[in-house]
Amino acid sequence: METTSKHIQHEVKRAVLVAVVMLSFAGLGRAQYSTSGASMNPTTASPTVSNLNSLQNPFLGSISSGAATPETLRLSLKDAVERGLRYNLGVLLDEQSTRAARGERAGALSHLLPHLTTGTSQSRETVNLAAIGFPPTIKGVNPIVSFNVFNARIYASSPILDFHALRNAQSASEQVLAAHYTYQDARNLVVFAVGNAYLVTIAARARVGAAQAEVNTAQALYQQAADRYQNGLSPEIDRLRAQVELKSRQENLIAARNDHRTAKLNLARVIGLPDGQKFVLSTEVPFEPFEGMMPEKAIAEAYESRPDYKAALAQVRAAEAHRRAVIAERYPSVGVEGNYGDLGLNIPHSHETFLAAATLTIPLFQGGKVRGELLQADSRLKRAEGQLNNLKGQIGYDVRTALMNLETAAEQVSVARSSVSLAHMTLTQAQDRFASGVTDNIEVVEAQEAVAGADEAYIASLYQHNVAKVALARALGIAEQAALNYLGGK
């Protein structure tokens, strides 16, 4: 029984670890689709994994808001998700990336718009007439001449036809679209992170309750064995065996309480609660069967709704536009420029002057610049296409895995419920047999171990079932809209 209990605990920790690592790799993997300036580079928390902090994955961190209050906050799952969407570090960073992409697009669009500047100057100049062609030997003429210059002028220029600037603007627009979808994906990932952290805390709280019940049972069994020993009805080994079991259950309770406190700290970090804020979870997430969903239909819906897939498509379009922009550097460009203003010795002696010109620029030889940039653009496009194809396969894997986990966990919950009932019945019968003197308390201790294992299996399977619902919503790209409904069984 001890081996079975350790195996179950190992499986529970492994399941939680998989959820955290899944979140970590999701945060790291999605970074390749984020935008960074003008570059075309397609750029939970569990007590068992303490090194996955916000420095490695921003979705496990947050920016805390306000100061802790003396009151104990009642935190529902909905409140936790809303706080996470406001204060989680991952979503805040992606929001700033979106703003940066908009700024880059504004810069790219500026090359297609007219530019107007003005300037006014009053200067004193001294020139050598001999330096500009006057004979230095003319009598009565000093070759060194000084004079004032006043110039007030407006300068204007505008492109008329510039394919390079046009394609760059198109690429920047696609980058903004990709950043927007990446931000939406960040919100979905925050919902997954918060949901997982909340469910981990619920499971940890349930383990505390189960461990306390096991301590109470072990205490009663120990008292029973001690009484029988005092009355000469049982050997001392029964009392010692019951005492060892009691100490073991007390040790498990201490560990469970620590895990619960750690899980609450992790949840607080994900949603940005002030440091030291006391809170209790107010949402219960019992077992609710999930309505069936066909994998093929779910995958098709995921292609339509997943923001990271839309971001990857936008990145491919941006890379294609950037490549066309590089090619367009070889094309002629047409523009106009001019200036208008007053020029003279000073303001009273100035006169209107102007310049108007049409320009035609024809690139002839640029030293291999375009060829080098084209090689880089081709490489970026291939990377973006490869990442898109990989993500397409990943979506199918995510959806099928989530559905499989959901079905398996539902079956495990059903079996675990039955096991809990049978284990308690076995414990009751073992206690009665020991009280009647039919057997020693080895059966009782084994039955108590079976109860502990059954409780742990039920808590773990319930957590796995609920977190699989959140993972499915994330895999479909609708976590923000549907995760809470999914946890209700819809």
Beta strands, then each sheet from edge to edge (+ up, - down):
strand 1: 73-75
strand 2: 115-128
strand 3: 144-161
strand 4: 279-281
strand 5: 333-344
strand 6: 350-361
sheet 1: 1+ 4+
sheet 2: 2+ 3- 5+ 6-
end
